Amino acid sequence: MKLRAKYLGIETGGRPFVTLSRDDAYDMGVMGGDRLKVNAKGASTTAIINVSVKSIPKGVLGMSDEVWTKLKLSQGAAIEVEPAGTPDSLSAVREKLRGRKLSYEDMRRIVDDVVQGNLSETEVAAFVTALHAQGGPSMDEVYSLSLSMVETGKQLGLKRKPIVDKHSVGGVPGDKTTLLTVPVIASLGLTIPKTSSRAITSAAGTADRAETLMPVDISIEEMKRVVEKTNGCMVWGGAISLAPADDVFIRAEFPLSIDPLLLPSIMSKKKAVGAQYLVVDIPTGKGTKMKSSADSDHLGKEFMELGKRMGIHTQCVVTYGDQPVGYAVGAGLEAREALSAICNKSNIPDLIDKVSHVAGTLLEMTGYKNGAKAAIEAIKSGKAEKKLREIIYQQGGDSEVQPDDIEIGKYGYEVHSDRDGVVLTIDNASLVSIARAAGSPKDKQAGLILAKKLGDRVKKGDLLYTVYSDKTHKLAAAQKIADENGVFNVADKREMMIHTLKEAPVRDRKHPFILER
Amino acid sequence: MKLRAKYLGIETGGRPFVTLSRDDAYDMGVMGGDRLKVNAKGASTTAIINVSVKSIPKGVLGMSDEVWTKLKLSQGAAIEVEPAGTPDSLSAVREKLRGRKLSYEDMRRIVDDVVQGNLSETEVAAFVTALHAQGGPSMDEVYSLSLSMVETGKQLGLKRKPIVDKHSVGGVPGDKTTLLTVPVIASLGLTIPKTSSRAITSAAGTADRAETLMPVDISIEEMKRVVEKTNGCMVWGGAISLAPADDVFIRAEFPLSIDPLLLPSIMSKKKAVGAQYLVVDIPTGKGTKMKSSADSDHLGKEFMELGKRMGIHTQCVVTYGDQPVGYAVGAGLEAREALSAICNKSNIPDLIDKVSHVAGTLLEMTGYKNGAKAAIEAIKSGKAEKKLREIIYQQGGDSEVQPDDIEIGKYGYEVHSDRDGVVLTIDNASLVSIARAAGSPKDKQAGLILAKKLGDRVKKGDLLYTVYSDKTHKLAAAQKIADENGVFNVADKREMMIHTLKEAPVRDRKHPFILER
């Protein structure tokens, strides 16, 4: 069938679609969700069909930006279309829906089509949901998916050894461990090409924190250059296509609050940067996704098993996650605290302890006798600070930056204790909501600083934490959340009552505990 | 945040969306798939967010036709937007993903949001997939879904008794039973407000067949008027919103070849037309979805159980589906055959037998002693023909139409037997492919007519079937399929070999066996 091309001015983030009139769809015997092959002068592509009753007249084919760009069309250009069969990978998706285990070939087909946008939103969602509903992919499937995701992405291609990496599955506010671990490791001669994510639901991601100090949205070529100069980097992983299928899977998993592709997602990106040694941090406890260390051990074993198959020596550290790491929560405030700690200008014992274990584990995996000691020594000696400044410089930031240069929001709201006692619990999720309402991670000055932590004795009237923002309306929104939620539980002894149920409880937070990847 | 409105000229069939720049999305802390509340002068709505890197500049909000129309905007109009929370129904979807049984309130919330377009394609697909992967909804859930789908749709509101209905889950080519059953029933004084579907993957749906005789795309008010005049009607159900959620669910289920919402889909529409008595035809056998009568009995029991809960007396007829009903396959050719049979101008024994059982069951449910006999008598006496002509007249068709007025494609391709023997099998799926390639259901003259049926003795050279089309290129395409597929298996005895496997077999047809609803 011959149609005229129309540019719709919409992109879908890699999933090309076309829209045609109901009459033309009926004529061709196609319906919404089917595929159409579009042939233009010298080029051809396949796209998923959207059927229009009203906005597209008979004889016209509306095109998403992806299709338009690929075919290099001009408005009204003549094109020829025909129904395209369903991709092979859809058969594999349907097999998965039937509960079958999929082979490497099946998974590779699916990942190929996901990357090329050949599977519709419905089909990707069904694949992800089926994996989840069937208790998660098997280890063979996890391995097949991981390999496929590496093979369909870019690779860093460093010619160095050993290359190490670290990852945290997240869940703890204020976790600025990476900002110290990368320079510690790099200062000791190991190569650590670190990519990080931005916050989705948390108060700040490592990329948000690092961005306070230096540009993080840089190309893979730039990243490689920085690592070759300094042994390390801190780069936003979102734009460098290490495992492009992952972005598509995450768009399906995230609204559903499920993550059956967690392991392939993380490990494919580690493989793509060439990691040979990896430590995975699994924060555990109330307020994180991993409620018990048994759960964390189980997840850790899966990481190690997959690492073995992929040729990445992997160890895990299961860490306390019941309260923020350090005192600061919020992108800029955390960077400030991390910088202060690495410059030996303040003492943040839990942060330094965590860095010593994460970095120490990596160091011992590559031959050090006492890794934790070596890590602490790298900080104390100033080597780590020097290395951080090198990385900042190479990534285009101000290598002379001092903690006080990082501004804190000019409006503050203090929360005080209404009784004497000991801090028994701190509600991580409420702290995150408060920091986000205050403006983090976008407003780098926004967030909060704790005055007390778990186990601290407090008197009535003592400061518990201060919320900061540069905008009064954001501070007011954060204040409202702080006032409505008992963030700190201060008591003399464990009280038995958690809460009473008087009406049907709200069952779900917006995006409950998504592991980071 | 204040933005300017831009019309995108794309509709999504009821799922409103907006597209905004990555910068604005980051500023508001929203991502693709989240919801945005859009406030314009005097109106407000919520839409799902698509994030654009390229085609939408900062400060602009692109809108799908649904949003644009609802807000009555003009190009460049000032609008105010803010992040909207996730709908309550998404919590229920997530509960389902965790394997929980959902309450009526949960299901109602989901169906409400499905109808209003508040759940994204990903979320609807996940819901449908989870229902399927967990072994289908429980009967309580089926009932909750069915009620919710009735309550969110239109109802016919006939003030008559008794109202009866029939449904076939499909799968047999050439099944023109409804074209005779409706006039038979209506001629005997019962009310049968029949809605039907068009073909999706079959050679013709009942709406396609009926359309050869009369307009079927009529409003619900028109439908009601026709039924009040004649006791019956034959209307396309696709545009009258009896259970609008169903259209959305089908768009997710269809590409996945799953149908966990089959029962609610069918039964909600029966309830919406006020049916008190229902017979469900379940064609069974090779070439249909129901491979054994045990499977069919199981499905039938579910229909009856659900019918009981919904106040619809339901019985099922399990029928042979190994070969086409009658001789004609293709929208117009089937209408011609049905008209010829109801006019007593030709003898199609299996068609009349099936009608006598389907109509007869309904008649006996409402008090007749021998329903099959009454049904046959209605045909023989000419009462059914008279009633059909009344319905045709009231729906705006030519009530004087004769079988020969319905044209058959002027080009034909004959297929002859290459050996002596008995017809042992006829491949329904190949016949459907051939009829569709010839142009059915769109080209009403296209299709095929069998010369032999199962059990018939044939001699080498005997005509088996003839393919008809009005277009030589379509006939050629159909001929190719006919030549490549052994549609008829003619042999002297059951031969043991089915086929050999020499390479990995193609595992999936395009849309394998979707039950009709």
Interface residues (C-beta under 8 A of the other chain):
Chain A: L8 G9 I10 E11 T12 G13 T19 Y26 D27 G29 M31 G32 G33 D34 N50 V51 S52 V53 K54 S55 I56 G62 D65 G85 T86 L90 S91 V93 R94 E95 L97 G99 S120 E121 T122 E123 V124 A125 A126 V128 T129 A130 H132 A133 Q134 I200 R251 A252 F254 P255 L256 S257 I258 R436 K442 R507 D508 K510
Chain B: L8 G9 I10 E11 T12 G13 T19 Y26 D27 G29 M31 G32 G33 D34 N50 V51 S52 V53 K54 S55 I56 G62 D65 G85 T86 L90 S91 V93 R94 E95 L97 G99 S120 E121 T122 E123 V124 A125 A126 V128 T129 A130 H132 A133 Q134 I200 R251 A252 F254 P255 L256 S257 I258 R436 K442 R507 D508 K510
